[in-house]
């Protein structure tokens, strides 16, 4: 009886998994995760659409076929070779035909999967001609973003603390500074790290790329729908791993140009404040001699 219970539980788990993979359960909205979600988030980029196609058309039918075949075979074996129907069990140890089949068939399945898989990998790798570039650098434990094609300004994005969350913001996902990107634009993404391994992951855009110290990895995205999209670091990078989310706001091209004009002013002022702070810290560390140097640097900066 215990065996039957285990079999029923296993069958229920498999059926639940198939339902989730098939997307019959409620999926997350593009703006972010929702309670009790199952399945992928709706795709908002060509790469994500290709990933969904690969899953729904190639992987999912294969998985369902294999699960149905194995479950059917298991039920048949339980029935056919039970002690009641098979009182004298066979002592057969080898069957050449079966052994060839269970080796050849998985190889053929993997070959079928490999062709579209490699095409998808090359499609997601990089783009020949990009309209703009965004560089994201993982740090302990936040992200730094640079816009090299728009004056080279940069800013840091920290997770909004629970005490500072405002209405509509998502816990552990919203950041104090949003990454703003235009829709319908081919964007080159450069991913790097300044300290340890990180990973830049945005499920709705089909992006997950390692950020490696001393190396710049590249991918691309073309966002086809305005909205706010969330991601996180997907590499175990340290104690603050779960507190370095990614928040990207996709806007129209006109709204993006307006934001760029304002961002150049806002983040240039922030950089200036940081420079003054670094000068003051260096002067304090150097002692009385450093105070004179700091005064000269401050005077030059003021001029």
C-alpha positions as CSV (number, residue, x, y, z in Angstrom):
1,X,0.0,0.0,0.0
2,X,2.9,2.3,0.8
3,X,4.3,1.8,-2.7
4,X,1.0,2.7,-4.3
5,X,0.9,5.9,-2.2
6,X,4.4,6.8,-3.4
7,X,3.5,6.1,-7.0
8,X,0.4,8.4,-6.7
9,X,2.4,11.2,-5.2
10,X,5.1,10.9,-7.9
11,X,2.4,11.0,-10.6
12,X,0.8,14.0,-9.0
13,X,4.2,15.8,-8.9
14,X,4.9,15.0,-12.5
15,X,1.4,16.2,-13.6
16,X,1.8,19.4,-11.6
17,X,5.2,20.1,-13.2
18,X,3.8,19.5,-16.7
19,X,0.9,21.9,-16.1
20,X,3.4,24.5,-14.8
21,X,5.7,24.1,-17.8
22,X,2.9,24.2,-20.2
23,X,2.0,27.6,-18.8
24,X,-1.6,26.6,-18.0
25,X,-1.2,28.0,-14.5
26,X,-1.1,31.8,-13.9
27,X,2.1,33.4,-15.1
28,X,3.7,36.5,-13.8
29,X,2.8,39.9,-15.3
30,X,5.6,41.7,-17.1
31,X,5.9,44.3,-14.4
32,X,7.2,41.7,-11.9
33,X,6.4,38.5,-10.0
34,X,3.0,37.9,-8.5
35,X,1.8,35.5,-5.7
36,X,1.5,31.9,-6.7
37,X,3.0,32.4,-10.1
38,X,4.2,29.4,-12.2
39,X,5.9,29.3,-15.5
40,X,7.9,31.9,-17.4
41,X,7.3,35.7,-17.4
42,X,5.8,37.0,-20.6
43,X,8.6,37.8,-23.0
44,X,9.5,41.5,-23.9
45,X,12.5,40.9,-26.1
46,X,13.3,38.8,-29.2
47,X,15.7,36.7,-27.2
48,X,13.0,35.9,-24.6
49,X,10.5,35.1,-27.4
50,X,13.0,32.6,-28.9
51,X,13.5,31.0,-25.4
52,X,9.8,30.6,-25.0
53,X,9.5,29.1,-28.5
54,X,12.3,26.7,-27.7
55,X,10.7,25.6,-24.5
56,X,7.1,25.3,-25.8
57,X,7.8,23.8,-29.2
58,X,10.9,21.6,-28.6
59,X,11.5,20.9,-24.9
60,X,7.9,20.7,-23.5
61,X,6.6,18.1,-26.1
62,X,9.8,16.0,-25.5
63,X,9.4,16.1,-21.8
64,X,5.7,15.2,-21.9
65,X,6.4,12.3,-24.3
66,X,9.2,10.9,-22.1
67,X,7.1,11.3,-18.9
68,X,4.1,9.5,-20.5
69,X,6.3,6.7,-21.9
70,X,8.2,6.1,-18.7
71,X,5.0,6.2,-16.5
72,X,3.2,3.9,-18.9
73,X,6.2,1.5,-18.9
74,X,6.3,1.6,-15.1
75,X,2.6,0.8,-14.8
76,X,2.9,-2.0,-17.3
77,X,5.9,-3.5,-15.5
78,X,4.1,-3.3,-12.1
79,X,1.1,-5.1,-13.6
80,X,2.8,-7.6,-15.9
81,X,5.6,-8.7,-13.6
82,X,3.7,-8.8,-10.3
83,X,4.2,-11.8,-8.1
84,X,0.7,-13.0,-8.9
85,X,1.2,-13.0,-12.7
86,X,4.9,-13.9,-12.7
87,X,5.5,-16.4,-9.9
88,X,8.8,-17.6,-11.5
89,X,10.8,-14.5,-12.4
90,X,13.2,-14.6,-15.3
91,X,16.9,-14.3,-14.6
92,X,17.7,-12.6,-17.9
93,X,20.6,-10.0,-17.3
94,X,21.2,-8.7,-20.9
95,X,19.2,-7.8,-23.9
96,X,21.2,-6.4,-26.8
97,X,18.3,-4.8,-28.6
98,X,17.0,-3.0,-25.6
99,X,20.5,-1.8,-24.6
100,X,21.2,-0.4,-28.0
101,X,17.8,1.4,-28.0
102,X,18.2,3.0,-24.6
103,X,21.6,4.3,-25.7
104,X,20.7,5.4,-29.2
105,X,17.3,7.0,-28.5
106,X,18.7,9.5,-25.9
107,X,21.5,10.4,-28.3
108,X,19.0,11.1,-31.0
109,X,16.9,13.2,-28.6
110,X,19.9,15.3,-27.6
111,X,20.8,15.8,-31.2
112,X,17.3,17.1,-32.0
113,X,17.6,19.5,-29.0
114,X,21.1,20.6,-29.9
115,X,20.4,22.2,-33.3
116,X,17.8,24.8,-32.2
117,X,19.7,25.2,-28.9
118,X,22.9,26.3,-30.6
119,X,20.9,28.6,-32.9
120,X,19.4,30.3,-29.8
121,X,22.8,30.6,-28.1
122,X,24.3,32.4,-31.2
123,X,21.1,34.6,-31.5
124,X,21.4,35.8,-27.9
125,X,25.2,36.2,-28.0
126,X,25.7,39.7,-29.4
127,X,24.6,42.1,-32.1
128,X,26.6,43.4,-35.0
129,X,25.4,47.0,-35.0
130,X,23.9,48.4,-31.8
131,X,22.0,51.7,-31.5
132,X,23.4,52.3,-28.0
133,X,25.5,50.7,-25.2
134,X,24.8,50.1,-21.5
135,X,27.5,48.9,-19.2
136,X,26.6,47.2,-15.9
137,X,29.3,46.5,-13.3
138,X,28.5,44.3,-10.3
139,X,29.9,45.4,-7.0
140,X,29.6,44.3,-3.4
141,X,26.6,44.6,-3.2
142,X,25.0,46.9,-5.8
143,X,25.1,47.6,-9.5
144,X,26.9,50.5,-11.3
145,X,25.6,51.6,-14.7
146,X,27.4,53.6,-17.4
147,X,26.0,55.2,-20.6
148,X,29.1,55.5,-22.8
149,X,27.2,56.7,-25.8
150,X,25.5,59.5,-24.0
151,X,28.3,61.4,-22.4
152,X,29.6,58.6,-20.3
153,X,27.8,59.5,-17.1
154,X,27.3,56.7,-14.5
155,X,25.4,56.0,-11.3
156,X,25.0,53.4,-8.6
157,X,21.7,51.5,-8.0
158,X,21.1,50.3,-4.5
159,X,18.1,48.2,-3.3
160,X,15.4,50.3,-1.6
161,X,15.4,49.3,2.1
162,X,12.1,48.0,3.6
163,X,11.7,51.1,5.7
164,X,12.0,53.4,2.6
165,X,9.6,51.5,0.4
166,X,6.8,53.6,-1.1
167,X,3.5,52.5,-2.4
168,X,3.8,50.4,-5.6
169,X,7.5,49.5,-5.0
170,X,8.4,45.9,-4.7
171,X,10.4,44.6,-1.7
172,X,13.9,43.3,-2.6
173,X,13.4,44.3,-6.3
174,X,13.2,48.1,-6.5
175,X,16.3,50.3,-6.6
176,X,16.9,53.9,-5.7
177,X,18.1,54.8,-9.2
178,X,16.3,53.2,-12.2
179,X,18.0,52.1,-15.4
180,X,16.1,53.8,-18.1
181,X,16.2,52.3,-21.7
182,X,14.3,53.1,-24.9
183,X,12.0,50.6,-26.5
184,X,12.5,49.4,-30.1
185,X,16.2,50.0,-29.8
186,X,19.1,47.5,-30.3
187,X,21.0,47.9,-27.0
188,X,24.5,46.4,-26.5
189,X,24.9,45.2,-22.9
190,X,28.4,45.0,-21.4
191,X,28.6,43.1,-18.1
192,X,31.6,43.3,-15.8
193,X,32.5,43.0,-12.1
194,X,34.9,44.9,-9.9
195,X,35.4,42.5,-7.1
196,X,33.8,39.0,-7.2
197,X,31.6,37.0,-9.6
198,X,28.1,38.3,-10.1
199,X,25.4,37.5,-12.7
200,X,23.2,40.0,-14.5
201,X,19.7,38.3,-14.9
202,X,16.5,39.7,-16.3
203,X,14.0,36.9,-16.9
204,X,11.4,38.9,-18.9
205,X,14.2,39.8,-21.4
206,X,15.8,36.4,-21.5
207,X,19.1,37.7,-20.1
208,X,21.4,35.9,-17.7
209,X,25.1,36.6,-18.1
210,X,28.0,36.3,-15.7
211,X,29.9,39.4,-14.5
212,X,33.5,38.4,-14.1
213,X,36.3,40.5,-12.6
214,X,38.9,41.5,-15.2
215,X,36.6,40.5,-18.1
216,X,33.8,42.2,-20.0
217,X,31.0,39.9,-21.3
218,X,28.6,41.0,-24.0
219,X,25.0,40.4,-24.9
220,X,22.1,42.5,-26.3
221,X,18.5,43.3,-25.9
222,X,15.7,45.0,-27.8
223,X,12.8,45.8,-25.5
224,X,9.5,45.8,-27.4
225,X,7.1,46.9,-24.7
226,X,7.2,49.9,-22.3
227,X,7.1,49.0,-18.6
228,X,9.2,48.3,-15.5
229,X,11.2,45.0,-15.4
230,X,13.0,43.4,-12.6
231,X,16.0,41.1,-12.2
232,X,18.6,40.2,-9.6
233,X,22.1,39.0,-9.3
234,X,22.1,35.3,-9.9
235,X,25.5,34.4,-8.6
236,X,26.3,33.6,-5.0
237,X,28.5,36.7,-4.6
238,X,28.6,37.1,-0.8
239,X,26.5,38.1,2.2
240,X,24.7,40.8,0.2
241,X,23.9,38.6,-2.7
242,X,20.1,38.8,-2.2
243,X,20.2,42.6,-1.9
244,X,21.4,43.7,-5.3
245,X,18.3,43.8,-7.6
246,X,18.1,45.2,-11.1
247,X,15.3,47.6,-12.0
248,X,14.9,48.7,-15.6
249,X,12.3,51.1,-16.9
250,X,11.6,50.9,-20.6
251,X,10.2,54.1,-22.1
252,X,9.6,55.6,-25.5
253,X,12.5,57.0,-27.5
254,X,11.3,60.6,-26.9
255,X,11.0,60.1,-23.1
256,X,14.4,58.5,-23.1
257,X,16.0,61.5,-24.7
258,X,14.4,63.7,-22.1
259,X,15.6,61.5,-19.3
260,X,19.1,61.5,-20.7
261,X,19.2,65.3,-20.7
262,X,18.2,65.4,-17.1
263,X,20.4,62.5,-16.0
264,X,23.5,64.2,-17.3
265,X,22.8,67.1,-15.0
266,X,21.7,65.0,-12.0
267,X,24.5,62.4,-12.0
268,X,27.2,65.0,-12.9
269,X,26.3,66.8,-9.7
270,X,26.4,63.5,-7.8
271,X,29.9,62.8,-9.2
272,X,31.0,66.3,-8.2
273,X,29.8,65.7,-4.6
274,X,31.6,62.4,-4.5
275,X,34.9,64.1,-5.7
276,X,34.7,66.7,-3.0
277,X,34.1,63.9,-0.4
278,X,37.1,61.9,-1.6
279,X,39.3,65.0,-1.4
280,X,38.1,65.7,2.2
281,X,38.7,62.1,3.2
282,X,42.2,62.1,1.6
283,X,43.0,65.3,3.5
284,X,41.8,63.9,6.8
285,X,43.9,60.8,6.3
286,X,47.0,62.8,5.3
287,X,46.9,65.1,8.4
288,X,47.9,68.8,8.6
289,X,49.9,68.6,5.4
290,X,47.0,67.2,3.6
291,X,44.7,70.1,4.7
292,X,46.8,72.5,2.5
293,X,46.6,70.1,-0.5
294,X,42.9,69.8,0.0
295,X,42.5,73.6,0.1
296,X,44.4,73.9,-3.2
297,X,42.3,71.2,-4.9
298,X,39.1,72.7,-3.6
299,X,40.1,76.1,-4.9
300,X,40.9,74.7,-8.3
301,X,37.6,72.8,-8.4
302,X,35.8,76.0,-7.6
303,X,37.5,77.8,-10.4
